[in-house]
Amino acid sequence: MGSRESLTTEMLQIKMRLGNRLLQAGELAAAANYFREVAQADPENEEAQRLLRACSHLSPHDEFAQNASNWLEHRHATEPDNSFWRHHRIRYLNTLVTIFPHLQHCLSMANAHRRILELGGGGAFTEALKAFYPGFEVESEEFDLRFPFPERIKNGKYDLILCMEVIEHVIDRPTDSLGWTGTFRGNGVDSMLNECRAMLVNAGPHAQMFISTPNINNWRAIDNLLHFHHPHTHYAHPREMAWEDLRGFCEKAKLDVVALHYVDSWGNHGLAPDAVARLKRLLTAGGFSVEKREDNIMILVRPTHHAE
């Protein structure tokens, strides 16, 4: 057996190798932890010092993304049988990263309300919000979004309203004139967005709303059509939207888009990479765009007349 000194040296070498692997994989925050341990144990290790400095050159946004990824990975690993965490973990990460700049801006404001409203009721994501933004009060409550919001909600002042994977579930208001038949008019969505706009105006010019929804133009939807299936990726959704649908609803509600992101949150719903490659070749040959085919649309909006 080697001496304690040689064992310590061996362990430091192992930590350096692990740190380098993480660095190559882009896991900068995790890599920095290993390099920091080595640098503290061996102050003369110039390589550890250099790599630690390289890992530390992260923007606040990138550092947050890395920390959020690590937290969600750990949270998922502690409950391997929880299918909801497994299915939505990447969406949670995409959401946290998208809203990060806005919430950081709110934290720097003296007149921010430090409140977040989560439409559609709370869930696993509420836990993530509270973990990363303990300075914010997170409110989650279920009520019929197609009608005027409860007064206690409407009169509240929130820096951010979250509408995550909700808008595709909002059906029209009931009507007696058409019985059980009818045409989708979107009046339920219109009412919800108008209520949210009024709340944003009441909260102040900094207040924003985050909306995420499945992208009906995603690769799985196209594959479904070509195999004679309905394009919806989830049959429980009354209406899945393309960006033009969502943009139209926002314009009608006088909401300006601050940020728009197409992201893959569900891995094309299990569609194999070779199938995606074939679809890309097919669309390209027909002169159609292969852009904006990710499975999730995420936007930040604010009232039209509140441009800064």
Secondary structure as GFF3:
##gff-version 3
##sequence-region A 1 308
A	DSSP	alpha_helix	4	24	.	.	.	ID=ss1
A	DSSP	alpha_helix	28	41	.	.	.	ID=ss2
A	DSSP	alpha_helix	46	56	.	.	.	ID=ss3
A	DSSP	alpha_helix	60	78	.	.	.	ID=ss4
A	DSSP	alpha_helix	83	107	.	.	.	ID=ss5
A	DSSP	beta_strand	115	119	.	.	.	ID=ss6
A	DSSP	alpha_helix	124	132	.	.	.	ID=ss7
A	DSSP	beta_strand	137	141	.	.	.	ID=ss8
A	DSSP	alpha_helix	151	154	.	.	.	ID=ss9
A	DSSP	beta_strand	160	164	.	.	.	ID=ss10
A	DSSP	three_ten_helix	167	169	.	.	.	ID=ss11
A	DSSP	alpha_helix	187	203	.	.	.	ID=ss12
A	DSSP	beta_strand	208	214	.	.	.	ID=ss13
A	DSSP	alpha_helix	219	226	.	.	.	ID=ss14
A	DSSP	alpha_helix	243	252	.	.	.	ID=ss15
A	DSSP	beta_strand	255	263	.	.	.	ID=ss16
A	DSSP	three_ten_helix	267	270	.	.	.	ID=ss17
A	DSSP	alpha_helix	273	285	.	.	.	ID=ss18
A	DSSP	beta_strand	296	303	.	.	.	ID=ss19
A	DSSP	three_ten_helix	304	306	.	.	.	ID=ss20
###
